[in-house]
Amino acid sequence: MLINAREHSHARIAPRDNGLMLGQHPSLPLTIQDVETVARHIPVVLPRNSTSSTLPHALIPQLDRETDLLQGYVPSLLREYPFSLLQDGVTVHDDASLQLAPVLWADPQAPHWSQDGYRLFDEQGQPTSYLEGVVSRLMGLKQHVDRTHHLIALLHRAEVLTPIHVRHQDTWWPCYRIETASLSDRLESLDDPLAGQAALFAMTLADSMAPLTTVEDTSDVPEVRSRLWTW
């Protein structure tokens, strides 16, 4: 749901340890600031679908009990849950003009909603310091999301991504394999200032995916999509 003062004037949020939610999803989206840390513990893949907004995803193993998968680390997008920024929201100004800008969204089903937590808006309908902090962190996080998208776009331009399927939780997931041969040369030829970072990013993904079971021939493999696949 979109957050606004008219509909959520009395809404309250009680912060929770979002790290405890890691095992509730088969995969979780990451930004460039998460990939290296998370890849030390569990596989990180580059999903394949028809959108340009896809981020790398950590593949979460099925757990029989609560386990500290990442040794206390909470991926940045999960850290801010239930809030996120919608990239293509429409803002209406006082003069009735429209502007495309990120708008604040929150999951209405999240367990964080409470009668005793932090208010989002004060009595005058202005954002509280708590909500301002949330928006500030999300705006900073958006820069990491944008940079991650740029790095992925460079990998596409360098033509180093091969469509495959990865076996995860008894299901085949559409992903890309990173072709590491001539990777640095291909990226450097693009003459982009982030080419070096893209190479390191790609090698981290390639190393993380190495233990996974994969197939290239998808003739007998059903396409599977997760709702988190297009975060």
C-alpha positions in Angstrom: 0.0 0.0 0.0 1.1 3.6 -0.7 1.8 5.5 2.5 0.2 8.9 2.9 -0.9 11.1 5.8 -4.6 11.0 4.9 -5.0 7.2 5.1 -2.3 6.5 7.7 -2.5 9.4 10.1 -2.6 7.1 13.1 -0.6 4.2 11.8 2.2 2.9 14.0 5.1 0.6 13.4 6.9 -1.5 15.9 10.5 -2.4 14.7 11.3 -6.1 14.6 14.4 -8.2 13.9 14.0 -8.6 10.2 16.9 -11.1 10.1 14.5 -13.6 11.6 12.5 -13.5 8.3 15.4 -14.8 6.2 14.0 -18.4 6.1 10.5 -17.3 5.1 11.3 -16.9 1.4 13.1 -19.1 -1.2 15.2 -16.1 -2.3 15.9 -12.5 -1.3 17.0 -9.6 -3.5 20.3 -8.0 -2.8 22.1 -4.8 -3.8 25.8 -4.4 -4.7 26.6 -3.6 -1.0 25.2 -7.0 0.1 26.6 -9.4 -2.5 30.1 -10.0 -1.3 29.0 -10.5 2.3 26.1 -12.8 1.5 28.0 -14.8 -1.1 30.4 -16.0 1.6 27.6 -17.9 3.2 25.0 -18.9 0.6 24.7 -18.9 -3.2 23.8 -15.6 -5.0 22.4 -15.8 -8.5 21.4 -13.3 -11.2 17.8 -14.0 -12.1 16.5 -14.0 -15.7 13.2 -12.5 -16.7 11.6 -9.9 -18.9 12.1 -6.9 -16.6 15.0 -4.5 -16.2 14.5 -4.1 -12.5 15.8 -7.5 -11.4 18.5 -7.6 -8.7 20.8 -10.4 -7.7 19.1 -12.9 -5.3 20.4 -14.9 -2.5 19.1 -18.5 -2.6 17.8 -19.3 0.9 18.1 -23.0 1.9 15.1 -24.8 3.4 15.5 -24.8 7.1 14.2 -27.2 9.7 14.9 -24.7 12.5 15.9 -21.1 13.0 19.4 -20.7 11.8 21.7 -17.6 11.6 22.5 -18.1 7.9 24.4 -14.9 7.5 26.0 -14.6 11.0 23.9 -11.6 12.0 24.0 -9.8 8.6 20.7 -8.6 7.3 20.5 -7.7 3.5 19.8 -4.1 3.0 16.4 -4.3 1.3 15.1 -6.8 4.0 16.5 -4.5 6.7 14.0 -1.7 5.7 11.0 -4.1 5.4 8.0 -3.4 5.5 9.0 -0.2 3.6 10.3 0.2 0.1 10.3 2.9 -2.6 8.4 2.4 -5.7 10.5 3.6 -8.6 7.7 4.9 -10.8 5.3 6.5 -8.5 3.3 9.6 -9.5 3.5 12.7 -7.3 0.7 15.3 -7.6 1.8 18.9 -6.8 -0.4 21.7 -5.5 -0.7 23.2 -9.0 -2.1 19.8 -10.2 1.0 19.0 -12.2 2.3 15.4 -12.2 5.8 14.2 -11.6 7.3 10.7 -11.7 9.2 10.2 -8.5 9.8 7.4 -6.0 6.9 7.0 -3.5 6.8 5.1 -0.2 5.2 1.7 -0.1 4.6 -0.6 2.8 3.4 -4.2 3.0 0.0 -4.1 4.7 0.4 -7.7 5.9 3.6 -7.1 7.7 3.7 -8.1 11.4 5.3 -4.7 12.2 2.0 -2.8 12.4 1.2 -2.1 16.0 -1.0 -0.1 18.4 2.1 0.9 20.4 4.9 1.6 18.0 6.3 4.7 16.2 3.8 6.9 14.5 4.3 7.7 10.9 2.7 11.1 10.9 2.1 13.7 13.6 -1.2 15.5 14.5 -0.6 18.0 11.8 -0.2 15.3 9.1 3.6 15.8 8.8 6.0 12.9 8.7 7.5 12.1 12.1 11.2 11.8 12.7 10.9 8.0 12.5 9.3 8.1 9.1 11.8 10.7 7.9 14.6 8.4 8.9 13.0 5.5 7.0 12.7 7.6 3.8 16.2 8.9 4.2 17.6 5.4 4.4 15.6 4.2 1.5 16.7 7.1 -0.7 20.3 6.2 0.2 19.5 2.6 -0.6 18.0 3.6 -4.0 21.5 4.7 -5.0 22.8 1.2 -4.3 19.9 -0.3 -6.3 20.6 2.0 -9.2 24.3 1.2 -9.2 23.5 -2.6 -9.1 21.2 -2.2 -12.1 24.0 -0.3 -13.9 26.4 -3.1 -13.3 24.0 -5.7 -14.5 23.4 -3.7 -17.6 27.1 -3.6 -18.3 27.2 -7.4 -18.1 24.4 -7.6 -20.7 26.3 -5.2 -22.9 29.5 -7.2 -22.6 27.5 -10.3 -23.7 28.9 -12.4 -20.8 25.5 -13.8 -19.6 24.2 -17.2 -20.7 20.7 -18.3 -19.9 20.5 -21.4 -17.6 18.3 -22.9 -15.0 19.4 -23.4 -11.4 18.1 -26.1 -9.1 16.9 -24.7 -5.8 14.4 -26.1 -3.3 13.3 -28.9 -5.7 12.5 -26.3 -8.4 14.3 -25.0 -11.5 14.8 -21.2 -11.5 15.7 -19.2 -14.6 19.0 -17.4 -14.1 22.2 -16.4 -16.0 25.6 -18.0 -15.8 28.5 -15.6 -15.9 31.0 -16.4 -18.7 34.3 -15.5 -17.1 36.5 -16.1 -20.1 37.7 -12.6 -21.4 35.3 -11.1 -18.9 37.6 -8.2 -17.9 38.5 -7.4 -21.6 34.9 -7.4 -22.7 33.9 -5.0 -19.9 36.9 -2.7 -20.3 36.0 -2.4 -24.0 32.8 -0.7 -23.0 34.8 2.3 -21.7 32.6 2.7 -18.6 33.9 4.0 -15.3 32.2 1.1 -13.4 33.6 -1.6 -15.7 36.2 -2.7 -13.0 33.5 -2.9 -10.3 31.3 -4.9 -12.8 34.1 -7.4 -13.2 34.5 -7.9 -9.5 30.7 -8.2 -9.1 30.5 -10.8 -11.9 33.4 -12.9 -10.5 31.7 -12.9 -7.1 28.5 -14.2 -8.6 30.3 -16.8 -10.7 32.2 -18.2 -7.7 29.0 -18.2 -5.6 27.1 -20.1 -8.3 29.8 -22.7 -8.9 28.4 -25.4 -6.5 24.9 -25.2 -7.9 23.2 -27.7 -10.1 22.5 -26.1 -13.5 21.1 -27.0 -16.9 21.3 -25.1 -20.2 18.8 -27.2 -22.2 15.4 -25.9 -20.9 13.2 -28.0 -23.3 12.0 -30.2 -20.4 12.4 -27.6 -17.6 9.3 -25.5 -16.5 9.9 -21.8 -16.1 9.4 -20.8 -12.4 9.0 -17.3 -11.2 9.0 -16.0 -7.6 7.2 -12.8 -6.5 10.5 -11.7 -5.2 12.2 -12.4 -8.5 11.3 -8.9 -9.8 11.9 -6.8 -6.7 
